[in-house]
Amino acid sequence: MDNEDISIVNTEPANDDISIVGQPDTEPAPQEPAPEQASTDQEQAKSTDQETKSEAKPDDKPAVPEKYEFAMPEGFVVDEAAVEAVTPILKELHCSQDTAQKLVDLHFAQIRAMQEAQEKVKAETLAKWAREIKADKDIGGPNVLQNLLPGTRLLDRFGSDDLKSLLQQTGLDRHPAVARFLVAVGREFAEDRWADGGKRGPAGVRTPEAVAKQIFDKTF
C-alpha cells in the first residue's frame, strides 16, 4: 500500500465522521478482575492444565524384557550375534517383546519378498536362454538335444562332477554362450577321434545321449 493510501484502520476520524472503526463502544468496558482473584484464577488454570497433561501422557512404559526371544520363520535359525547387536537398540526404544517380534517378522517378510523376486528373475532368464538356444541356427532347431551332443560328450569326458554341479546350480549349463562353446570344442574332437568310440566303459555306463538328457532335460 502506498503512503497516500488511506487505511480505514489507521485513519483518525474527525468529530463529524462516522467510522465503524472509530465508533466508540456503546457498551461499558468489562471490569478488570481484582488482583487477588486474577491470581487465584491463574493458579486454578495452571493446576487444571497440569492434570490434563498428566492424564494425556501417562508414565506407564511397555515392559522391556531382559532378553529378547524371537520366533524364526521356517528355513531360518536365530542369529545370536545379530540378536545381541540389536538388543541395546530395542531396549533404548523401550520395545516390548511383542513389538520386537513384529519388527523381526517384518524383516523376514522383506527378505522372503526379495528372494521370490530374485527367483522370478532367474526363472525368466533361464527361459530366455533356452529360447535363444532353440532359435540358434547352428545348435538349435527341432533336434536341439542331438545338436548339443558334441558339447555334452566333451563335458562328460573332461568335466569333473564338481564342474557339472556348478554349471547346473548357477544355471550356466543353459547359457547360450556356454552351449556354443562346448559344442564348438566338442566338434573339434570328431566322433571317430574319441578313444572310447563315443561310449565310456563297459555296458551299462551312460552314453553321451544319456548325459545330454541329464544336463539339458530341465531346459528343453
GROMACS elastic network, one bead per residue, 0.5 to 0.9 nm:
[ bonds ]
;  ai    aj funct       b0    kb
    1     4     6  0.82261   500
    1     5     6  0.63560   500
    1     6     6  0.89142   500
    2     5     6  0.53434   500
    2     6     6  0.87275   500
    3     6     6  0.79492   500
    6     9     6  0.86441   500
    6    10     6  0.76816   500
    6    11     6  0.67525   500
    7    10     6  0.52821   500
    7    11     6  0.58407   500
    8    11     6  0.54843   500
    8    12     6  0.85316   500
    8    19     6  0.80449   500
    8    20     6  0.87167   500
    8    21     6  0.69951   500
    8    22     6  0.87701   500
    9    12     6  0.84219   500
    9    21     6  0.63631   500
    9    22     6  0.82666   500
   11    21     6  0.89105   500
   11    22     6  0.84208   500
   12    22     6  0.72613   500
   13    16     6  0.79279   500
   13    17     6  0.56438   500
   13    18     6  0.74265   500
   13    19     6  0.68407   500
   13    21     6  0.87408   500
   13    22     6  0.62019   500
   13    23     6  0.87696   500
   14    17     6  0.50742   500
   14    18     6  0.82726   500
   15    18     6  0.82593   500
   17    22     6  0.86510   500
   18    21     6  0.87362   500
   18    22     6  0.74113   500
   18    23     6  0.67428   500
   19    23     6  0.55433   500
   20    23     6  0.53538   500
   20    24     6  0.87678   500
   21    24     6  0.83370   500
   23    26     6  0.87526   500
   24    27     6  0.89853   500
   25    28     6  0.73263   500
   25    29     6  0.80969   500
   26    29     6  0.89787   500
   27    30     6  0.88159   500
   28    31     6  0.86577   500
   29    32     6  0.89778   500
   31    34     6  0.89101   500
   32    35     6  0.86715   500
   32    38     6  0.88426   500
   33    36     6  0.81790   500
   33    37     6  0.62628   500
   33    38     6  0.59044   500
   34    37     6  0.53048   500
   34    38     6  0.61571   500
   34    39     6  0.86841   500
   35    38     6  0.51609   500
   35    39     6  0.62178   500
   35    40     6  0.87179   500
   36    39     6  0.52337   500
   36    40     6  0.63480   500
   36    41     6  0.87561   500
   37    40     6  0.51015   500
   37    41     6  0.61697   500
   37    42     6  0.86597   500
   38    41     6  0.51056   500
   38    42     6  0.62135   500
   38    43     6  0.87131   500
   39    42     6  0.51749   500
   39    43     6  0.63116   500
   39    44     6  0.87520   500
   40    43     6  0.51927   500
   40    44     6  0.62696   500
   40    45     6  0.86499   500
   41    44     6  0.51736   500
   41    45     6  0.61524   500
   41    46     6  0.85914   500
   42    45     6  0.50870   500
   42    46     6  0.60813   500
   42    47     6  0.85702   500
   43    46     6  0.50632   500
   43    47     6  0.61309   500
   43    48     6  0.85819   500
   44    47     6  0.51032   500
   44    48     6  0.61251   500
   44    49     6  0.85844   500
   45    48     6  0.51139   500
   45    49     6  0.61399   500
   45    50     6  0.86882   500
   46    49     6  0.50939   500
   46    50     6  0.62495   500
   46    51     6  0.87009   500
   47    50     6  0.52091   500
   47    51     6  0.63018   500
   47    52     6  0.87074   500
   48    51     6  0.51627   500
   48    52     6  0.62418   500
   48    53     6  0.87500   500
   49    52     6  0.50913   500
   49    53     6  0.62593   500
   49    54     6  0.85727   500
   50    53     6  0.51360   500
   50    54     6  0.60813   500
   50    55     6  0.86396   500
   51    55     6  0.62124   500
   51    56     6  0.86078   500
   52    55     6  0.51713   500
   52    56     6  0.61235   500
   52    57     6  0.86085   500
   53    57     6  0.59765   500
   53    58     6  0.84954   500
   54    57     6  0.53627   500
   54    58     6  0.60749   500
   54    59     6  0.82849   500
   55    58     6  0.59258   500
   57    60     6  0.86330   500
   58    61     6  0.82531   500
   61    64     6  0.85094   500
   61    94     6  0.74032   500
   62    94     6  0.65686   500
   62    95     6  0.69404   500
   62    96     6  0.57566   500
   63    94     6  0.75792   500
   63    95     6  0.76841   500
   63    96     6  0.54714   500
   63    97     6  0.78992   500
   64    67     6  0.85223   500
   64    68     6  0.87470   500
   64    90     6  0.85847   500
   64    91     6  0.64647   500
   64    94     6  0.59586   500
   64    95     6  0.60420   500
   64    97     6  0.68539   500
   65    68     6  0.62077   500
   65    91     6  0.81796   500
   65    95     6  0.85577   500
   65    96     6  0.67195   500
   65    97     6  0.64768   500
   66    91     6  0.87562   500
   67    87     6  0.76284   500
   67    97     6  0.88130   500
   68    83     6  0.77286   500
   68    87     6  0.71856   500
   68    96     6  0.87266   500
   68    97     6  0.62540   500
   68   100     6  0.77822   500
   68   101     6  0.85890   500
   69    83     6  0.87450   500
   69    97     6  0.75325   500
   69   101     6  0.82066   500
   70    78     6  0.74006   500
   70    83     6  0.87019   500
   70    97     6  0.83917   500
   70   100     6  0.81660   500
   70   101     6  0.60814   500
   70   104     6  0.76318   500
   71    77     6  0.88199   500
   71    78     6  0.79881   500
   71   101     6  0.74102   500
   71   104     6  0.85626   500
   71   105     6  0.85997   500
   72    75     6  0.80873   500
   72    76     6  0.58746   500
   72    77     6  0.61115   500
   72    78     6  0.65282   500
   72   104     6  0.83036   500
   72   105     6  0.80423   500
   72   108     6  0.84919   500
   73    76     6  0.58433   500
   73    77     6  0.80285   500
   73   105     6  0.79804   500
   73   108     6  0.75802   500
   74    77     6  0.82742   500
   76    79     6  0.89406   500
   78    81     6  0.88441   500
   78    82     6  0.83462   500
   78    83     6  0.78679   500
   79    82     6  0.53404   500
   79    83     6  0.63288   500
   79    84     6  0.87275   500
   80    83     6  0.50050   500
   80    84     6  0.60872   500
   80    85     6  0.85669   500
   81    84     6  0.51201   500
   81    85     6  0.62112   500
   81    86     6  0.87678   500
   82    85     6  0.50564   500
   82    86     6  0.62230   500
   82    87     6  0.85377   500
   83    86     6  0.52928   500
   83    87     6  0.59300   500
   84    87     6  0.53873   500
   84    88     6  0.77098   500
   85    88     6  0.69118   500
   85    89     6  0.79762   500
   86    89     6  0.53883   500
   86    90     6  0.63472   500
   86    91     6  0.88073   500
   87    90     6  0.51410   500
   87    91     6  0.61829   500
   87    92     6  0.85639   500
   88    91     6  0.51445   500
   88    92     6  0.60714   500
   88    93     6  0.86585   500
   89    92     6  0.50616   500
   89    93     6  0.63164   500
   89    94     6  0.86501   500
   89    95     6  0.88314   500
   90    93     6  0.51514   500
   90    94     6  0.62137   500
   90    95     6  0.52971   500
   90    96     6  0.81864   500
   90   100     6  0.70955   500
   91    95     6  0.58974   500
   91    96     6  0.82109   500
   92    95     6  0.77395   500
   95    98     6  0.78941   500
   95    99     6  0.57357   500
   95   100     6  0.59336   500
   96    99     6  0.52073   500
   96   100     6  0.61292   500
   96   101     6  0.85688   500
   97   100     6  0.51546   500
   97   101     6  0.61329   500
   97   102     6  0.86853   500
   98   101     6  0.51819   500
   98   102     6  0.63492   500
   98   103     6  0.88586   500
   99   102     6  0.51023   500
   99   103     6  0.64269   500
   99   104     6  0.88036   500
  100   103     6  0.51246   500
  100   104     6  0.63542   500
  100   105     6  0.87113   500
  101   104     6  0.50076   500
  101   105     6  0.61272   500
  101   106     6  0.86001   500
  102   105     6  0.50241   500
  102   106     6  0.61907   500
  102   107     6  0.86190   500
  103   106     6  0.51149   500
  103   107     6  0.62276   500
  103   108     6  0.88248   500
  104   107     6  0.50157   500
  104   108     6  0.63343   500
  104   109     6  0.85469   500
  105   108     6  0.53193   500
  105   109     6  0.60777   500
  105   110     6  0.86812   500
  106   109     6  0.50354   500
  106   110     6  0.63106   500
  106   111     6  0.87469   500
  107   110     6  0.52849   500
  107   111     6  0.64321   500
  107   112     6  0.88105   500
  108   112     6  0.60567   500
  108   113     6  0.84866   500
  109   112     6  0.50826   500
  109   113     6  0.61777   500
  109   114     6  0.86300   500
  110   113     6  0.50700   500
  110   114     6  0.61832   500
  110   115     6  0.86360   500
  111   114     6  0.50965   500
  111   115     6  0.61961   500
  111   116     6  0.86601   500
  112   115     6  0.50828   500
  112   116     6  0.61821   500
  112   117     6  0.85873   500
  113   116     6  0.51561   500
  113   117     6  0.61977   500
  113   118     6  0.86867   500
  114   117     6  0.50635   500
  114   118     6  0.62243   500
  114   119     6  0.86554   500
  115   118     6  0.50561   500
  115   119     6  0.61397   500
  115   120     6  0.85557   500
  116   119     6  0.50543   500
  116   120     6  0.61203   500
  116   121     6  0.86460   500
  117   120     6  0.51088   500
  117   121     6  0.63041   500
  117   122     6  0.86893   500
  118   121     6  0.51097   500
  118   122     6  0.61626   500
  118   123     6  0.86374   500
  119   122     6  0.50129   500
  119   123     6  0.61131   500
  119   124     6  0.85544   500
  120   123     6  0.51785   500
  120   124     6  0.61914   500
  120   125     6  0.85614   500
  121   124     6  0.51511   500
  121   125     6  0.60975   500
  121   126     6  0.86865   500
  122   125     6  0.50151   500
  122   126     6  0.61678   500
  122   127     6  0.85692   500
  122   171     6  0.85326   500
  123   126     6  0.52133   500
  123   127     6  0.61827   500
  123   128     6  0.85743   500
  124   127     6  0.51492   500
  124   128     6  0.61606   500
  124   129     6  0.87343   500
  125   128     6  0.50188   500
  125   129     6  0.62492   500
  125   130     6  0.86612   500
  126   129     6  0.50750   500
  126   130     6  0.61877   500
  126   131     6  0.86804   500
  126   171     6  0.69813   500
  126   172     6  0.88462   500
  126   174     6  0.68330   500
  126   175     6  0.76518   500
  126   219     6  0.78973   500
  127   130     6  0.50918   500
  127   131     6  0.63184   500
  127   132     6  0.87208   500
  127   219     6  0.77051   500
  128   131     6  0.51839   500
  128   132     6  0.63322   500
  128   133     6  0.88427   500
  129   132     6  0.50182   500
  129   133     6  0.62922   500
  129   134     6  0.86745   500
  129   174     6  0.64434   500
  129   175     6  0.56955   500
  129   176     6  0.60258   500
  130   133     6  0.51886   500
  130   134     6  0.62174   500
  130   135     6  0.85533   500
  130   174     6  0.65454   500
  130   175     6  0.76523   500
  130   176     6  0.75982   500
  130   219     6  0.62183   500
  130   220     6  0.71075   500
  131   134     6  0.51260   500
  131   135     6  0.60503   500
  131   136     6  0.85459   500
  132   135     6  0.50663   500
  132   136     6  0.60613   500
  132   140     6  0.81411   500
  132   175     6  0.88420   500
  132   176     6  0.66428   500
  133   136     6  0.51123   500
  133   137     6  0.86644   500
  133   139     6  0.67795   500
  133   140     6  0.53750   500
  133   141     6  0.83893   500
  133   144     6  0.79648   500
  133   174     6  0.82535   500
  133   175     6  0.80627   500
  133   176     6  0.55545   500
  133   179     6  0.78969   500
  133   180     6  0.86217   500
  134   137     6  0.82269   500
  134   139     6  0.73544   500
  134   141     6  0.54296   500
  134   142     6  0.77171   500
  134   143     6  0.89953   500
  134   144     6  0.64547   500
  134   220     6  0.84066   500
  135   138     6  0.87217   500
  135   139     6  0.82666   500
  135   140     6  0.53683   500
  135   141     6  0.63121   500
  136   139     6  0.56602   500
  136   141     6  0.71189   500
  136   176     6  0.86731   500
  137   140     6  0.57854   500
  137   141     6  0.70420   500
  138   141     6  0.81122   500
  138   147     6  0.80072   500
  138   180     6  0.87109   500
  139   143     6  0.84259   500
  139   144     6  0.60601   500
  139   145     6  0.85333   500
  139   146     6  0.86902   500
  139   147     6  0.52492   500
  139   148     6  0.63697   500
  139   179     6  0.83377   500
  139   180     6  0.72951   500
  139   183     6  0.79000   500
  140   143     6  0.69437   500
  140   145     6  0.82450   500
  140   147     6  0.69973   500
  140   148     6  0.83597   500
  141   144     6  0.53721   500
  141   147     6  0.85187   500
  142   145     6  0.84253   500
  143   146     6  0.53566   500
  143   147     6  0.61852   500
  143   148     6  0.87734   500
  144   148     6  0.62304   500
  144   149     6  0.88967   500
  144   220     6  0.82191   500
  145   148     6  0.51266   500
  145   149     6  0.65613   500
  145   209     6  0.82294   500
  145   212     6  0.67067   500
  145   213     6  0.73571   500
  145   216     6  0.75524   500
  145   217     6  0.86132   500
  145   220     6  0.79185   500
  146   149     6  0.53285   500
  146   150     6  0.84814   500
  146   209     6  0.77146   500
  146   212     6  0.82303   500
  147   150     6  0.72635   500
  147   151     6  0.86155   500
  147   183     6  0.79617   500
  148   151     6  0.55353   500
  148   152     6  0.63866   500
  148   153     6  0.87778   500
  148   179     6  0.73198   500
  148   180     6  0.84446   500
  148   182     6  0.82205   500
  148   183     6  0.59889   500
  148   212     6  0.72190   500
  148   216     6  0.89664   500
  149   152     6  0.50116   500
  149   153     6  0.59644   500
  149   154     6  0.84967   500
  149   183     6  0.72724   500
  149   186     6  0.81580   500
  149   208     6  0.66554   500
  149   209     6  0.67037   500
  149   211     6  0.85866   500
  149   212     6  0.62415   500
  150   153     6  0.52541   500
  150   154     6  0.63315   500
  150   155     6  0.87925   500
  150   182     6  0.72328   500
  150   183     6  0.50835   500
  150   184     6  0.76799   500
  150   185     6  0.78020   500
  150   187     6  0.55825   500
  150   188     6  0.87547   500
  150   189     6  0.80801   500
  150   190     6  0.83940   500
  150   191     6  0.81723   500
  150   208     6  0.85032   500
  151   154     6  0.51075   500
  151   155     6  0.62141   500
  151   156     6  0.85348   500
  151   179     6  0.69161   500
  151   180     6  0.79598   500
  151   181     6  0.76300   500
  151   184     6  0.71789   500
  151   185     6  0.70265   500
  151   187     6  0.76026   500
  151   212     6  0.84800   500
  152   155     6  0.50334   500
  152   156     6  0.59138   500
  152   157     6  0.84153   500
  152   179     6  0.88793   500
  152   182     6  0.72154   500
  152   183     6  0.75580   500
  152   186     6  0.78417   500
  152   208     6  0.64973   500
  152   209     6  0.81167   500
  152   211     6  0.64513   500
  152   212     6  0.53928   500
  152   215     6  0.78388   500
  153   156     6  0.51067   500
  153   157     6  0.60560   500
  153   158     6  0.85716   500
  153   182     6  0.88783   500
  153   183     6  0.88990   500
  153   186     6  0.68953   500
  153   198     6  0.76728   500
  153   199     6  0.89955   500
  153   207     6  0.86356   500
  153   208     6  0.53332   500
  153   209     6  0.83407   500
  153   211     6  0.75797   500
  153   212     6  0.78407   500
  154   157     6  0.52365   500
  154   158     6  0.60478   500
  154   159     6  0.74569   500
  154   182     6  0.68347   500
  154   183     6  0.80536   500
  154   185     6  0.75396   500
  154   186     6  0.52917   500
  154   187     6  0.88971   500
  154   189     6  0.82491   500
  155   158     6  0.54350   500
  155   160     6  0.80765   500
  155   163     6  0.88726   500
  155   164     6  0.78155   500
  155   182     6  0.72958   500
  155   186     6  0.84597   500
  156   159     6  0.56572   500
  156   160     6  0.78064   500
  156   161     6  0.88494   500
  156   164     6  0.85302   500
  156   208     6  0.74184   500
  156   211     6  0.69733   500
  156   212     6  0.89154   500
  157   160     6  0.83850   500
  157   200     6  0.84007   500
  159   162     6  0.80597   500
  159   163     6  0.60026   500
  159   164     6  0.66811   500
  160   163     6  0.51777   500
  160   164     6  0.64197   500
  160   165     6  0.86510   500
  161   164     6  0.51068   500
  161   165     6  0.60637   500
  161   166     6  0.84958   500
  162   165     6  0.50722   500
  162   166     6  0.60548   500
  162   167     6  0.86434   500
  163   166     6  0.50458   500
  163   167     6  0.62316   500
  163   168     6  0.86713   500
  164   167     6  0.52031   500
  164   168     6  0.62668   500
  164   169     6  0.86326   500
  164   173     6  0.79734   500
  164   215     6  0.82438   500
  165   168     6  0.51769   500
  165   169     6  0.60045   500
  165   170     6  0.85191   500
  166   169     6  0.52266   500
  166   170     6  0.61052   500
  166   171     6  0.82730   500
  166   172     6  0.80982   500
  166   173     6  0.85565   500
  167   170     6  0.54783   500
  167   171     6  0.58518   500
  167   174     6  0.82125   500
  168   171     6  0.50480   500
  168   172     6  0.64383   500
  168   173     6  0.54471   500
  168   174     6  0.79575   500
  168   215     6  0.75363   500
  169   172     6  0.78391   500
  169   173     6  0.84913   500
  170   173     6  0.77206   500
  171   174     6  0.57234   500
  171   175     6  0.70257   500
  172   176     6  0.84938   500
  172   177     6  0.88647   500
  172   178     6  0.68502   500
  172   179     6  0.87870   500
  173   176     6  0.84931   500
  173   178     6  0.67215   500
  173   179     6  0.70977   500
  173   215     6  0.72110   500
  173   216     6  0.75364   500
  174   177     6  0.86965   500
  174   178     6  0.73421   500
  174   179     6  0.68686   500
  174   215     6  0.86579   500
  174   216     6  0.71538   500
  174   219     6  0.69226   500
  175   178     6  0.53429   500
  175   179     6  0.62533   500
  175   180     6  0.87027   500
  176   179     6  0.50653   500
  176   180     6  0.60670   500
  176   181     6  0.85071   500
  177   180     6  0.51901   500
  177   181     6  0.61291   500
  177   182     6  0.86884   500
  178   181     6  0.50993   500
  178   182     6  0.61827   500
  178   183     6  0.85497   500
  179   182     6  0.52986   500
  179   183     6  0.61131   500
  179   184     6  0.85078   500
  180   183     6  0.51858   500
  180   184     6  0.59738   500
  180   185     6  0.85842   500
  181   184     6  0.51599   500
  181   185     6  0.61821   500
  181   186     6  0.83495   500
  182   185     6  0.53151   500
  182   186     6  0.58422   500
  182   187     6  0.84874   500
  183   187     6  0.60588   500
  183   188     6  0.87492   500
  184   187     6  0.52782   500
  184   188     6  0.67093   500
  185   188     6  0.52086   500
  185   189     6  0.70493   500
  186   189     6  0.53116   500
  186   190     6  0.73826   500
  186   191     6  0.88168   500
  187   190     6  0.55262   500
  187   191     6  0.78517   500
  188   191     6  0.89681   500
  189   192     6  0.79356   500
  189   193     6  0.58474   500
  189   194     6  0.67626   500
  190   193     6  0.52667   500
  190   194     6  0.70708   500
  191   194     6  0.56614   500
  191   197     6  0.69217   500
  191   198     6  0.63652   500
  192   195     6  0.80630   500
  192   197     6  0.63311   500
  192   198     6  0.78274   500
  193   196     6  0.85642   500
  193   197     6  0.73269   500
  193   198     6  0.86535   500
  194   197     6  0.51503   500
  194   198     6  0.58011   500
  194   199     6  0.84573   500
  195   198     6  0.75704   500
  195   199     6  0.87840   500
  195   200     6  0.89421   500
  196   199     6  0.54320   500
  196   200     6  0.58280   500
  196   201     6  0.74515   500
  197   200     6  0.80317   500
  198   207     6  0.75618   500
  198   208     6  0.70615   500
  199   202     6  0.84468   500
  199   205     6  0.80399   500
  199   206     6  0.76690   500
  199   207     6  0.54731   500
  199   208     6  0.68214   500
  200   203     6  0.85376   500
  200   205     6  0.64352   500
  200   206     6  0.71516   500
  200   207     6  0.68304   500
  200   208     6  0.84364   500
  201   204     6  0.83275   500
  201   205     6  0.62181   500
  201   206     6  0.87273   500
  202   205     6  0.62051   500
  203   206     6  0.84777   500
  204   207     6  0.86207   500
  206   209     6  0.79059   500
  206   210     6  0.57569   500
  206   211     6  0.66549   500
  207   210     6  0.52020   500
  207   211     6  0.64185   500
  207   212     6  0.87482   500
  208   212     6  0.60932   500
  208   213     6  0.85841   500
  209   212     6  0.50983   500
  209   213     6  0.62961   500
  209   214     6  0.87004   500
  210   213     6  0.51122   500
  210   214     6  0.62260   500
  210   215     6  0.87481   500
  211   214     6  0.50518   500
  211   215     6  0.62174   500
  211   216     6  0.85421   500
  212   215     6  0.52672   500
  212   216     6  0.59195   500
  212   217     6  0.75083   500
  213   216     6  0.54338   500
  213   218     6  0.84505   500
  214   217     6  0.56187   500
  214   218     6  0.79403   500
  215   218     6  0.74212   500
  215   219     6  0.84712   500
  216   219     6  0.52935   500
  216   220     6  0.62443   500
  217   220     6  0.54473   500
